Amino acid sequence: MTELTLTESREPATSAARGVSPADEATHQQARELDDRFTSDRGAVWRRRVRGIARRPSVLLAVAWLALMFAAALAPQWLAPGDPLTGVPSEHLQSPSPAHWFGTDQTGRDLFTRVIHGTALTLMSSLLAVAVGLIIGSVLGIVAGFVGRWVDDIIMRIADVLLSIPAILLSLAFIAALGVGTLNVAIAVGIGSIASVSRIMRSEVLRVRSSLYVEAAHASGNTWLRTLRRHVLPNSLGPVIVLAALEFGTAILAVSALSFLGYGAQPPTPEWGTLVAGGRDYLATAWWLTTLPGLTIVLTVLSANRLARAVDAEGVRNR
């Protein structure tokens, strides 16, 4: 009897110590339910996006081409077992044929082999450029959107200055400081995309931060850091991922253009921009030296942009 009395008297004391009224308890419970519902719905949204993208033949063709390019980058010997650096001088400047699908260059090297082996250098440089812009730009955008005030003003003013300079000129300026080389070209191209990524990330963080489910997550007892990690970041990454896919195509063009100008990989190392540059002196007699590597660049950029547009369209439809 005494133990029962102590238990009953202890329960009201615990409730009073918590200082939470029944109305507040109900509000917190609703907030937790809303928080859990939005967290569980996120996976279903992404599954709907993937199914919607898979229904489009043009997107499937783009994915197939990109998969082929990445396979060439990862295992070039599987598609082109020859040596990209040596050739047969007696077979120089031969037009495309069953023996040499893309023809041969001025020293008798198989151009198809050189394009395939140059895929790894071009794609890895472009991916590194996208990663530099995505990581640094996202961090700056999150800080600007979440902290706000004078931090936001400083970051956005710097972004405005960078956006006022053409990306290729900005990349050239950083190459002048860093020096010639494939790695430096990738870093310079990535720095040129930081401003656009940071602005997109900031706008998405501001949009998501004012959403009902973010307020519900914070009201349910989550700290701002956990709310940022669990809700703000996952729901802000969609447009940034689309921008990163678009920037991948842009990075391929920029890396190839800078290599064409002589700032990237140096001959005889095969790289798409270098291959186009190497054939410009033979346009009248050997059109394939520039046309076929250039066509490879165009198809890869168009495929990356098509996939990015499809992801963006599905994101808008499911938003």
N, C-alpha and C positions, 0 to 999 in steps of 0.2 A: 504493500500500500504506500509506504514511504517512497519507494523507488519510482512508482507510477506518478506520484505527486511531483517529484523532482523532475521527471521527464517532461510532464506537461508544463511546468513552470519554466523549463529551460527553452522550449520552442518559441514562446512569445518574446523572450529576451533576445534570442538569435535574430528573429525578424525585426525587432526594434533596433538591434545593433546595426543591422544592414541598412536601415533607414529607407527602405523601398516600399512604396505603397502598392496595393494590388493593381492600381491603374498603371503604375510604372512597370510592374512585372508583366502585365499584358502587352504593353507597348514594346518592351524588350523582346518578348516572345515573338511578336509579329515581325520585328526587325530581323531576328535570327532566322525565321522562316523565309522571309524575303531574301535574305543574304544567301541561304542555302539554295533557294530556287534558282537564283541567277547564276550561281556557281555551277549547278548541275546542268543548266540549259546551255552553257557555253559549248560543251562537247557536241551536243545535237546540232547547234548552228554550224559548226565546222564540218560535220558530216553532210549536212544539206548542201553546203558550198561545194564540197568535193563531188557529190553526185551531180549537181547542176553543171559543173565544169566538164565532167566526163561525158555529158550528153552532146557536146559540140565537136563535130568532126575536125574543124580547123584547130581547135585547142589540142585535140589528140595528135594531130600532125605536128604541131609545135612541140608538144611534149616528146614525141618520138624523135624529132630532130635534135632537141637538146640532150636527150638521153644518148643518142648516137655520138654527139660531140663530147659529152663527158666520158663516154666509154673510150673514145679516141684519146682523151686526155689521160685517163687512168691506165690504159693498156694500148699504147700506140702500136706495139709490135704485133698485136692481134689483127689489126686492120692493114698495116703496112709494114711487113717484116724487113724491108730493105734498110739500107744505111742512108740517112738523110744528108750526110755530109760528104759522101763520095759519089762520084758518077763515072760514066764512060764518055770520055771526050769525043769519041767518034759518033756518039748518039746525041750530040748537042742540038738544041732547038728543034726537036721533033714534035710534031703536032699531036694532039690527043689520039690515042689508039688503044686497042685491047691490051697491048703490052704496057703502055704508059697512059693511064686513064686521063691524067691532066697534062700529058706531054712532058717534055724535059726542058731544063733551063740551058743557059749558055755554056755550062760546064758539063752537061750530060747527066745531071742529077734528076731523079724522078720527082716531078713536082707534087704528085699526089702524096708521096711519102713525106715530103717536106711539109706539106699542109697538115697532114695528120700529126706529125711529130711536133709541129708548131702550135697545135691546139692546146696542149698542156700549158705552155708558157703564156699564151694569150688568156685562156680562161682562168688560170690561177692568179694572174696579175689582176684581172678584172674582179674576181671574187675578193681578193685582198683589198682592192680599192673600195668595193662596196662595204666590206666589213669595217674598214677605217671610218668611212662616212657614217655608217649605221650605228656603230658603237658610240663614237664620240658625239655625233649629232643627237642620238637618243638620250644620252646622259645629260647633255646640255638642255635639251627640250624638257626632260623630266624635272630637272632642277628649276628651270625658269617657270614652268607651269605649276609646280607644287609649292615652291618657296614664294614666288611672286616678289612684289615690291621692287626694291632697287636692284636685286639680283636679276630679276626678269628684265628690267630696263637695260642693264649692261649687256646681258647676253643677246638680247634682240637687236640692240644697236650694232653690235659687232656682226651679227648675222646680216643686217641690212647693208653694211659696208661690203661684206663678202659677196652678197648677191648682186651688188652693183657692178662687180667686175666679171667679165665673161669667164666661164669656167676654164676654157683652154688657156687663156692668158694667166689666170691664177695658177694653173698647173705648171706652166712654163716658168713662172716666177719661182715656184718652189723647187723645180728641177735645177734652175740656175743656182739655188742655194745648196741643194742636196747633192747634185752631180748627176752624171749620166748613168743609166742602168735600169734594168727591169724593175727591181724592187723600188727604186726611187720614183720611177714613173707611176707605179701602183699607189704609192703613198701620196704623191702629188695629186693624182686624179681623185683619190679618196678625200683629201683635204678640200678639194673643190666642191664636194657634195655635202659637206658638214652643215652648211647654213640652211639648205633646203630641208634636210632631215630634221634639224632642230626645230624649225618653224612648224612643220607638220606634227611632230611629237608634242610640242607645247600646246598647240590648238586641241589635239586629242585629249591630252591630260586635263586641260581646262574643261572640255566638254564632259568627260567621264566623271570628273571630280564633283560636278554639280548634279549628277544623276541621282535618282531616288534610291537605287540599290546601294550606292556608295554611302549616302547618308544613313541608310538603314544598317549597313555594316558597321559604321562608326558608332551608331546609337546602340548597337548590340554589345558594345564593349571592346571592339577591336581597336587597337592603336592605329595611328595614322600610317605607321610603317607597314603594319600587316595589311591594312586596307590598300595601300599602294601596291604591295606585292601580290595580293590575292585578287583585286578587282581592277584597280586603275591600269596597271601594266597590261594584263591580258586583254582588256577591252580597248586599249589604245594602240595595240600593235598592228591591227588590221591594215589601216591606211599606210602605216610605215612599212609594212612588209610589201605592199603593192608598190610603193615608191622605191623600195630596195630592188624589186624585180625590174622596174623601169630603169633604175640607175645601173643595173647590170648590163643592159643593152647599151646605155650611154657610155658606160665604162669600157666596153669592148671597142666602141668607136674611138674613144679618147686614147686608150692605150695603143690601138693600131695607128691612129694619127700621129701620136708622138713617136712611135717606132718608125713610122714612115719618114718622119723628119730627122731621124737619126739619134733620138734620145733614149731609145729602149735597147732591145737586144742588138748586138753588133754582129754583122756577117762573120762567118757563115752560119751562125745559130739561126735555125728556122723559127720565125714568128710571123704572124699574119701580116702585120704592117710592114715588116722588113721584106717579106716576099713580094708584096705589091710594089714597094720601092725598087726592088731589084729588077723588076721587069719593065719599068717605065722607059728605059732606053731602047726597048725592043717592041714598042707598041705597033709599029708599022709591019713588022715581020713575024712577031710571035705574040699575038693578042692574048693567048692563054696564060701567059706569065703574070699578067695583072688581073685579067677578067675572072679567072677561076678562084684565086684566093680572095678577090674582092667579093665575088658572089657568095663564097662561104661566110664572109663577115656579114653580108646583108641578110642572108637566111637566118643566121644565128641571132642577130639583133631583132629581126622581125618576129622570130619565134619567142624570144624572151618578152617582147612587148605584147604579143598576142596573149601569152599566158598571164601576164600582169593585168591586162585589161579584163580578161575573163574573171580573174580573182576579184578585181575591183567591182565588176558588175554583179557578181554573186554576193559580195559583201553589202552592196547597196540594197539588193533585193531582200536580203535576210535581216537587214538592220531594223 
